[in-house]
Amino acid sequence: MRPEQGKEQLTITLGRPLGRPWQDPKDMWCAGCWGWVAEPGGGVATPGMNTNGSTPAPITMNQRTHPRYSPDAQLGDSRSATDAHENTSGGIERGNPGSRQPATPSASNTQPGTKERATGDAKCHPYRPQLLPHQAELKALKTLQRFRVIRTIDVAVTCYPERTFKAALTAAQRTVRRLVKQDYIRRYRTDRFQTVYGLTKKGADWLDEQGVEASSSVRRVSDMTNPEHRLWLQFLVLCAEARGLKALTESELLTELNRGLSDLSKARQGYLTVVIHRKQGTVKRELRPDCLALEPDGGVTWMEVDRSKRGAEREAFLAALACAVGRMAVDGKAVRRVVVFCKTERIEMRAHAVLRRLAAELAQHVLIDGRQHLRETAAGTFEVWTAALKALPGGRSQLFDVCLGHVIVQLLPAWLPKVRIDANNTHSMAGWFDENYLPYRRPDGW
């Protein structure tokens, strides 16, 4: 549906000349916040004003122009939904960023049964406006420079988290193919038959031209045999950042803890000190997370990735970590959540058994100040409680229960990287950002 403008041909334009390259992502307007002005003759229009200075009527958004489009909708020009979504951001075609031409909308892009949304009622997506192909390539290469090795699903999380999983994966595959064709990245296959990508010298030089210091990583990636643990850590970090949280991998955390330290002998190697109870006595150990997310409440979320079954010592670490929820780490932040990601159901069941056994042992003691209780509220979700002392009038005091945080056990979304966008796909697409699963399952939802 387009506005009635007589029989003149309409061209949807943005409020700046299309011949100029995009310099700042802030210049990109979201259709949910700005009304695109259709102007006869294809002239450049100003948002919210006609060429004669009058205020136009609100333009009805359709499935092609609205940012919260339905990726499965059939468009009038018979192209795929993801292709049309990527090619029609402000009427700019894919290809060379310097040669962008305004696109002409078809007579009707709205199919029967499709709900239309008005510009005034639409809301901007909470993540970000849609990225142009050039910006998506730059963002993907920055991510590759940061982690040195990435997968296609990492590009989908970084560049297209606001889309459904099918649309995000399709757009990410196109972005990766363009980068490979331009020889900015190189494709490799690991011993576990995973496809990963490394940054080439040409890609590093191009990033340098964009003002990003970069270096090639293909030699390092070619020597990687099974970087699965590393890939999952950075995937969880990217998911947390897509939710608006600041997240760090284990190596990035150690760099932050020891920033500005001149004496390397005093470098911190742990993030939290826990007490391990054994038959011979108690032992103190310093632990650090696989990745860490900083929450808006001032606390942190500790994430662990279990690709294999925990032995007796690692099970003791998990029990001690669960009892340490609510304590302060070395940087003064409280550990509010501990999330354990398990690769298989067998590993998940074993983690459940460790926590349930710990909950049964703690329940035998009365909850007083300094003790914790674990209460399983749902499958894989445990609340950590303690007793706090509250002063009452007359010099009296009272103990009351306080929830310190949560321990969450859930499966790694190992099925997502295996999804294929064709009729032969047998893997589930569940667990994307439109569900309460990534970067972890919040007890109160996202």
N, C-alpha and C positions, 0 to 999 in steps of 0.2 A: 504494500500500500504506500503510495507516494502522495504528496500534497497536490491539489488541483492547481495547475499553473497554465491552463489553456492547452494548446497543442504544441507549444514550443518545446524543443528538446531540453531536458534538464540535466545538469551535471552537478553532483554533490562535491563540494570543495571545502577545504579547511581554511581558516583565517590567516593564511600565509601563502606565498608563492610556492607551488609544488616543485619548481626547478631548484630551490635551495635545499641542500641536504639537512637532515635532522641532526642538530648538534647536542641538544639536551633532551633527555627523556621526559622532562617536565613539560616540554612543548607539545607532547602528545596528549590530546584530549580524549576523555572517555565519553562515549555516547550516552552514558547514563547521567552525566553531569552537564554536558554541553549539547545544545541543539545544533545539528548540522543544518546549514542554511542552503536550500536549493535555489540556484540563481539561473535565470535564462541566459543562454549564450556561453556558459562555462566561465564567467568571470570570477575573480576571487572575492568572496564574501566575508563579512565580519560576523563572528558568532553573536546571535541575538539581534542583528540589525539587517534590514534589507538595504539595497543600494540607494533607495530613495530616502533613507533615514527612518523609515517606519519600522515598527516592531512586528515581525511575522507571527503568524499563528503557530501554535505548537505542532511539531512534526511528529507523526505517529511512527514509532520505531517498529521495524519488522524483524523477522528472524535473521535477516542478513546483516542488519546494522546494529542490532542490540548486542551489548557485550555478554549478556547471559543467554545467548542463543541456544537453540537445541541442536546438537551436532548431528542428530539423526534425521533432521528435517530435510525434505527434498526441495532443493532450490529450483527456481524457474529456469536458470541457465544450465541445468542438468549437470553441474559440477558437484564434486563431493563436498560435504558440509565443511570439513576441515580445510580443504583447499580454498573454498570461497571465503571462509572466515579469515584465512591468512592473507588473501589477495585483495580484500576489500577494506582494509583498515584505512579509512579516509580516501578511498578511491585510488589507492596507489598499487600499481602492479608489482609483482615480484621481479627480481632481476637486478640490474645495475641500479644502485641507489641514486645515482646522479641523473638517470633518465626515467623519471616517474611521470606517468600520464594519468589524468583524471579518468575514472571509469564512468560509464553511462549505465544507470540502473535500468533493469528491464521493466516491462509494463507492470508486472505484479510479481513480487517475490514472496508473497504470503500464500501458503497453501490452505485449502479448506480444512477447517478444524484447528487451525493454529491461532493461538491467542495473541493479540496485538497489545503492545505496551506503549503508553504515551510517554513522551520525554519528561513531562513534569512529574510523573509518578515513578519513573525509573530511578534506581539507586545504583551508585557506582559499586563495583565488586570490591570486597574488602581487601583483595590482594594488591592489584595494580592494573592500570590500563593495559590494553593489548599491545604486545611488542611488534614492531615492524621486523621484517626478516633481517635487516642489517643490524638492528639492536639485539635480536636474538642470537645472532652469530657472535657478536662482541661479548654478550653475557656468557655464552657457552664457553668461549675461549678463556675468559677470566676465571671461570670455575675450573677449567682444565689446568690453568697456570697455578691455581691455588692447591689443587689436590694431586696434580701431576698425572693422574689417570682417571678416566671417567667411563661411564656406560651411557647408552642412549636414554635410559630411564632417569639418569641424573640431569640430562638436558631437559627432559619433560618436567621434572620437579623445579628446576631453576627458572625456566623460561615460561612455562605454561601451567602453573598450578591452579589457575582459575577455571580451566577447562575440565570437562569430563576426562576420564582416563583414556578412552579411545581417541578422542580428539587431541589430547595432549601428546600421546605417544605418536600419533600420525604426524603432527607438526614437528616433534622432536626428530623423527626419522628424516624428514625433509631437511631440517637444519643440519643434521649430521652428514647427510649425503652432499649437501652443498659445500660443507667444510672439507670433506674428503676430496671432492672434485677439484677444489681450489688448492689442494695440497697443504692446507693449514693443519690438518690432523691426519694421523695414520692409524689404520685398523690393525689389531693384533688379536690372536686367539690364544687363550690360556690353556693349561693342561686340563682344566675342568670344562673346556669347550665354552668358555665365556668370551664374548666379544668386547674388547676394551679399546680405548683410543688414547694415543699419546700426541703431544704437541710437537710439531715439526719446527725446523729452523725458519721456514717461511712464515709459519703461523706466529712464531715468537717475534719475528721482525715486524709483522703487521701489527701486533699488539704494541710494540714499541712506538710505532707511528701513531697509535691512538693514545699514547701517553701512559701505557701500562708496562712496567718493567717485567720482562718475561725471558725465559730461557727454554730451550728445547728439552723434551723429556722422552723422546722416542727410544734412546739407548737404554734408559732405565726401565721403560715399560716392556721392551723386548726381552729383558732378563727376568721379568716377573713370571712365576710359574702358577701360583695360586693366590692372587691378592683378594680373595673373597672377603676375609674379615675386614680388610681395609676398605673395600668397596661398600660394605654395609654400614660401616661407621660414617663415612662421608655422606651416604644416602640419608641416614637419620639426621645428620647435621643440616643438610639442605632442606629436609622436611620441616625441621624446627624453625629454620629461617623463613621458610615459606609461610609459616603460621605467625611470623612477626617476632619470634624469639631470637636472642643472640645465642649461638651454639658454638662449641669448640670441640675438636677432636682431642685425643690424648696428647699428641705431640704439640698441638696449638696451646693446650692448657699448660703444659710444662714450660713452654716459651713465655706465656703470660706470667706465670708464677715467678720465673727467674729473670724477668726483664730488668735490665739495668744492674744486674749482679756482676761484680768484677771478680770475686773470688769463687771459682767453680767448685771448690771443695765444700762450700756452704749451699750449694744448689739444692733446691727442694725436689725430692723424688716422689713424694706422696701428697695426696690431697686431703686425706682423712685418716686418722689413727683409730684403729679398732682393737678390741680385746678379744683374743681367741682363747676359749676355755678347752683345755685338754686334761688328760689324766695326770700328767706330770705337773700341771699348774696352768697359769694363765700366761699368755704371750701377747705382746703388743706388736701389731703390724701396721705399716703404712700402705694404704690402698689408693689407687687412682682409677677414675672411670675410663671406660672406652670412649665415651663422649659425654659432654655436659651441656645442659641447656639452662640458661638464666631466665627465671620466671619473673613476671611483673610484680609478684608479691615480695620480692627480695630474696627468695630462696632459690635453690637450684634443683634440677632433676638429674639424677645420676642414672646413666644408661649403660647396660652391659649386654654384650652380644655373645650368646653361647652357641657356637657351631658344633660343639661336641659335649658329651656327657661330662659333668663335673666329677672329679675325684673327691676323696674324703677331705683333702685340704681345701679345695675350692668350695665344697659344700659348707665347710666351717666358715669360710670367708663370706658366703652368702648369708648365713645365719647371723654373723656378727654385723654385717652391713644392714640387715633388717632391723636389728636392735639399735643401730646408730642413727636411725631416722629422727630428725629433729635436732641433732647436734650440730655444732658449728664446725665448719671446715677451716683450713689454714688461711683462707682469704676473708674470713669473718661472715660468710654466708651460710645459712642453715640448709641442710639437706632435707628437702620436703618430700621428695619422691625418689624411689628406686625402681627402675623399670628393667626387667630382664627379658630380652628377646631371645627366643629359642628357635633353632632352625627346624627341628622336627617335633612331632607330638611326643615322642619318647623322652626327649630332653625336657619338654614342658611338664610332663607328668612327674618327672623326677624333681624338678624345681618346686612343683606344688607339694610333693611329699616332704621336702626339706622344710618348707615354711609351715606346713600343717603340724609337723612334729614339733617344731619350735613353738608354735602357738599352744599346743597341748602342754608342753613343759612350762611355759610362762603362766598358763592359766591355773597351775597348782598353787601359785603364790598370790597373796593378797596384793592388790594394786596400791602401792604407796609411792611416795616421792622417790625418784631414782629407778623405778622399775617400769617395764613396758609390758603391754599385752598386745597380741595380734588377734584381730577379729576379721574373719573372712566374710565380707559383705556380698561378694559375687564370685563366680568362678575365675580364679586368677587375680582377684583384687583383695588386698588385705589392708585394713586400717591399723595404724600403730597408735596406741593410747598410753597415756601415763597419768599420774596423779599429781596435781599441783596444789601447793599450799596457799590458801587464801586467808588473809587476816580479817577477823571479825571484831566488832566493838567489844570492849571489856577485856581486851587482852587475849581473846580466844582465837582459834584458827580452825579452818575446815579444809579437808581434802576434797577436790572435785576432779572429775575426769576431763582430760584434754586430749583431743586428737592431734597428734604431731605430724602426721603425713600418711603416705600410702606406699605399699609395695605392690607392684603390678607385674604380672607374668603374662606374656602374650607371644604369639608366633611371629617370626619374621615374615614379612610379605614376600616370601621367596617365589610366589607364583607370578607376581607382577612382571619381573624381567622376562618371563617365559611367554608372555602373551604375544600372539601374532595377529596382525590386522588382516585376516583373511578368513575364508570359510573353514579352514582346517584347524582353527584355534580350539583347543580343548581346556584351556586354563581360565580360571576365574578372573574377572576384572574388579572384584570387590576389594575394599580396603584403601580407596583413594581419598582425597581430601574432602569429598562430599560426605564422608562417613567419619565417625569418631574412632579413628584407628591410627592415623599418622599425625605427628611422629610417634605418639603412643596413645593408648586408650585412656582418656581422662575419666575419672569416676563421675564427674559432673558434666561431661561433654565439653565440646569446643564451642 
